[in-house]
Amino acid sequence: FVAGAEGEATVKAEAQGKKAEGWAITGPRVRTLEDFEGPGTWRAAAYPNWIPAYLRLSSQQSRHGLRAGELRYDFCAATGTAAAYGLWGEEIGSPVAIGAWVYGDGGGHLLRCRLRGGQGQGAPADMAFDMSPRLDWEGEWRCVGFRLPADFPGPVKLMSIYVAETDPQKRTQGVIYIDDVRAAYPASAATPLPARPR
């Protein structure tokens, strides 16, 4: 896996009894979609809509640059499925993979990304993808992401990145930070890539 080459990989490391794992996409066809360095169009939402969820630019943590997106949630009063969303809804072309750096809180909740594909081509595809099996790391940055199915229709809109929980026994509050949301595109892509942010 050579930096500068197009591709994706799971990177594992172990040192002094500690293990770490991350997911990476790189290459000339990778674009940063959001770096959270300036005002953007992200906003918070929650399910159910009465539970607390907040999204803001924050300098408390940053993987790259001065700021990251801070997503704060409180599932304590929820009785069923609960979720805190960072809503976006921007068209991002036709990527093959999406990733982001996430600073975890160890809450053990689901971390997902919702995409809508096939804009303007009849009924759009609407799917949520796991960015990581669980938010089980705390106090460090990890690169997480997923590959889109080959038949997922483009162009694609990135609708949201969100924390969710379906287990009624896991009712916690917490905060995660999101930075450098990226997408990888095939070298043969006929459509232009999204512009790099700011």
Residue pairs with C-beta under 8 A, 6 or more apart in sequence:
1 7
1 9
1 11
1 24
1 26
3 26
4 26
4 27
4 28
5 26
5 27
6 26
6 27
6 28
6 29
6 30
6 184
6 187
7 25
7 26
7 27
8 23
8 24
8 25
8 26
8 97
8 99
8 145
8 147
8 184
9 23
9 24
10 21
10 22
10 23
10 24
11 21
11 22
11 23
11 24
12 19
12 20
12 21
13 19
13 20
13 21
14 20
20 140
20 142
21 142
22 142
22 143
22 144
23 99
23 142
23 143
23 144
23 145
24 99
24 143
25 97
25 99
25 145
25 182
25 183
25 184
26 184
27 184
28 187
29 184
29 185
29 186
29 187
29 189
29 193
30 182
30 183
30 184
30 185
31 182
31 183
31 185
31 193
31 194
31 196
32 180
32 181
32 182
32 196
32 197
33 90
33 92
33 158
33 181
33 182
33 183
33 194
33 197
34 40
34 42
34 69
34 88
34 180
34 181
34 197
35 64
35 65
35 179
35 180
35 181
35 197
35 198
36 57
36 65
36 67
36 68
36 69
36 178
36 179
37 65
37 66
37 67
37 197
37 198
38 57
38 198
39 57
40 57
41 88
41 89
41 90
42 55
42 69
42 86
42 87
42 88
43 55
43 86
43 87
44 53
44 54
44 55
44 71
44 84
44 85
44 86
44 87
45 53
45 84
45 85
45 87
45 160
46 52
46 53
46 73
46 82
46 83
46 84
46 85
47 81
47 82
47 83
47 85
48 78
48 80
48 82
51 73
51 74
51 75
51 77
51 78
51 82
51 84
52 72
52 73
52 74
52 173
53 71
53 72
53 73
53 74
53 84
53 85
54 70
54 71
54 72
54 73
55 69
55 70
55 71
55 72
55 86
56 69
56 70
57 67
57 68
57 69
57 70
58 67
58 68
58 69
58 70
58 177
59 66
59 67
60 68
60 70
60 177
61 68
61 70
61 103
61 141
61 177
61 179
62 68
62 177
62 179
63 101
63 103
63 141
63 177
63 179
63 180
64 101
64 179
64 180
65 179
68 103
68 177
68 178
68 179
69 86
69 177
69 178
69 179
70 175
70 176
70 177
71 84
71 86
71 161
71 162
71 163
71 175
71 176
71 177
71 178
72 84
72 173
72 174
72 175
73 82
73 84
73 163
73 173
73 174
73 175
74 173
75 82
75 84
75 109
75 165
75 170
75 171
75 172
75 173
76 171
76 172
76 173
77 171
78 165
78 171
79 168
80 168
81 164
81 165
81 166
82 164
82 165
82 171
83 162
83 163
83 164
83 165
84 162
84 163
84 164
85 160
85 161
85 162
86 160
86 161
86 162
86 178
87 159
87 160
88 158
88 159
88 160
88 161
89 157
89 158
89 159
89 160
90 157
90 158
91 119
91 155
91 156
91 157
91 194
92 155
92 156
92 157
92 158
92 183
92 194
93 154
93 155
93 156
93 183
93 185
93 189
93 191
93 192
93 193
93 194
94 154
94 155
94 156
94 185
94 186
94 189
94 191
95 148
95 156
95 183
95 184
95 185
96 147
96 148
96 184
96 185
96 186
97 145
97 146
97 147
97 148
97 183
97 184
98 113
98 115
98 129
98 131
98 145
98 146
98 148
98 158
98 181
98 182
98 183
98 184
99 131
99 143
99 144
99 145
99 146
99 181
99 182
99 183
99 184
100 113
100 131
100 143
100 144
100 145
100 161
100 178
100 179
100 180
100 181
100 182
101 141
101 142
101 143
101 144
101 178
101 179
101 180
102 111
102 131
102 132
102 135
102 141
102 142
102 143
102 144
102 176
102 177
102 178
102 179
103 139
103 140
103 141
103 176
103 177
103 178
103 179
104 135
104 136
104 137
104 138
104 139
104 140
104 142
104 176
105 135
105 138
105 174
105 175
105 176
106 135
106 136
106 137
106 138
106 139
106 174
107 135
107 163
107 170
107 172
107 174
107 176
108 134
108 135
108 136
108 170
109 134
109 135
109 163
109 164
109 165
109 170
109 172
109 174
110 130
110 134
110 135
110 163
110 164
110 165
110 166
111 130
111 131
111 132
111 134
111 135
111 144
111 161
111 162
111 163
111 176
112 128
112 129
112 130
112 131
112 161
112 162
112 164
113 128
113 129
113 131
113 146
113 158
113 160
113 161
113 162
114 126
114 127
114 128
114 129
114 158
114 159
114 160
114 161
114 162
115 125
115 126
115 127
115 128
115 129
115 148
115 152
115 156
115 157
115 158
115 159
116 124
116 125
116 126
116 156
116 157
116 159
117 124
117 125
117 126
117 127
117 152
117 153
117 154
117 155
117 156
117 157
118 124
118 125
118 153
118 154
118 155
119 155
119 156
119 157
121 153
124 153
125 152
125 153
126 159
127 152
129 146
129 148
130 146
131 144
131 145
131 146
131 161
132 142
132 144
135 163
135 176
141 179
145 182
148 156
154 191
155 191
158 181
161 178
161 181
163 174
163 176
165 171
183 194
185 193
